[in-house]
Amino acid sequence: MIWKQRKYKDYEIHPDEIFLDSHNLPDFNQHQFEGRLERPISKKTLFALGTFFFLVLCVFLGRVAFLEIGRGEHYAGVAENNHLRHRPLFAERGVIFDRNGVELVWNEPFEDASSVFARRKYIEKNGFAHILGFVRYPLKDKAGYYYSEAIEGKDGVERSYDESLRGENGLVIVEVNAEGERSSESTARAPRDGENITLSIDSRVQEKLHEEIALRSNESGFTGGAGIIMDIESGELLALTSFPEYDSEALSLGGHNREIERFINDPRKPFLNRAVSGLYTPGSIVKPFIALAALVEDIIDPKKEILSTGSIAIPNPYSPQVKSVFTDWKAHGWVSMPDAIAVSSNVYFYTIAGGFEDQGGLGIERLAGYMEIFGFGTKTGFPLLGEESGIVPTPAWKEKTFNDSWRIGDTYNTAIGQYGFQITPLQAVRATAALASDGILLKPSLLKGGGENGAQGEKDHEERILGFSPEYFRVVKEGMKQAVDEGTGSGLHLPQISVAAKTGTAEVGVNKHFVNSWVIGFFPYEKPRFAFAVVMEHGKRENTIGALYVMRQTLLWIAANTPEYLTSTSLTPAKHSD
């Protein structure tokens, strides 16, 4: 049998047969890869991908090698320090004393949840808050770590001498285990305590002056007040106080409490240090300085008398038939320069400042220039925060402020301390000390025998010699002594001490219903040692008991309790420039 080989047909359909003529088929969507042959990944692509991963591996291994070998020791230390905690070892802040060694600010232990630092304690007497200030204690986060480690002075002496008072904190290193429990600790750096500071202030005089200012404010309706007593030879302040005041300890503790809210909401502004930052219309206390300027400029002989009938009148420049009248507070009759200072004659000072009839005047430019020579309108350089410069009105000032020209009436009003005049009590006492010392203008100082550069040390005795004739000063001081003996300052005519003074009553408010009551002066008259300035702020016009009474009561107290200040010996002898 002959077998015939059977032929089997291969019915498998290959893709290339299907897609052989696919390009002839209609309606392929090329974006969906229809009608396109799928090709395998090329060897070049595989090689490039392999190279990339190899490089990444090399970089990774190189970095590991660097960290292990090159920086291994560093990171081992970091890992070790993960078990260590740093805690500040607080320095003790310096103690602040008065000139007699009485502690005004000191430290008492105060514990919080994680460490110990000293809390500031302030003298429990009134009148010291603005001069001493307050501090801010170290601050920490919720985890108990301090993000502010300093006990920082925020106002007063605490702030001005903060660098010296604060010292330098030390450092404690605490070792903890994995559970955060302390296992040991050691001191890495010991703290350096702050320096102690001795102020020129006498705490007894300071307290008494503040007590009298507070009493007059409360009983006579003044908003507040300030007082300063200054050594005319050294510039040291025996007292500087302001009423009302805040509580230094309450502000240091901080937080939200009713006492701080009371200070914030008090309309009398207890945070304002009126002695340094308060700006006041001076009134007639400027008259002795204007009298001296008239003498230096040879405007008038001090013995020449001017008649005060109670007012002067000058033609209105825009309506000559209408006269502008400038009043005196009373008719004084014929007055010389010492008389005019003693009775505070407005007419006399209108005349020598702006001129009237046949008597020439200083004119506003010279008047303002001399006021600036005595330090009005500029800061004294006093170290406490917030000192103001004040204003001595001039034509340029008026043009800038009111876009108006200067008139003779403006000069008259400036001559009696009204119009735009604004000064601080600190400027007033400094200028008065210059009168008393025959022209030595000093920088006020808060440190006993020390400079104003932070640390207690050699006296930084800044002064300017005005260079005017002692005879001119004698005439002005004679008028101020006459004011006490028989004039407006007679309330300071005391048997225990010889005082020279000048009072001032400055009208304030839109309708002039309120006044600032002023007194400036010095003692003893025969050989001046101290100058003083007191202002009582915004009292009722009809009130007659103000700054003069405050100083009277203070001087009577000094005579009875600290008579050493009534002698002619300066607190700190000073060498004056040639």
Beta strands, then each sheet from edge to edge (+ up, - down):
strand 1: 84-89
strand 2: 96-97
strand 3: 103-111
strand 4: 116-122
strand 5: 135-136
strand 6: 139-140
strand 7: 146-148
strand 8: 152-153
strand 9: 170-176
strand 10: 182-189
strand 11: 197-198
strand 12: 224-231
strand 13: 237-243
strand 14: 306-308
strand 15: 311-315
strand 16: 323-327
strand 17: 333-335
strand 18: 440-442
strand 19: 463-465
strand 20: 500-508
strand 21: 514-523
strand 22: 530-540
sheet 1: 1+ 9- 10+
sheet 2: 4+ 3- 2+ 11+
sheet 3: 5+ 8-
sheet 4: 6+ 7-
sheet 5: 13+ 12- 22+ 21- 20+
sheet 6: 14+ 17-
sheet 7: 15+ 16-
sheet 8: 18+ 19-
end
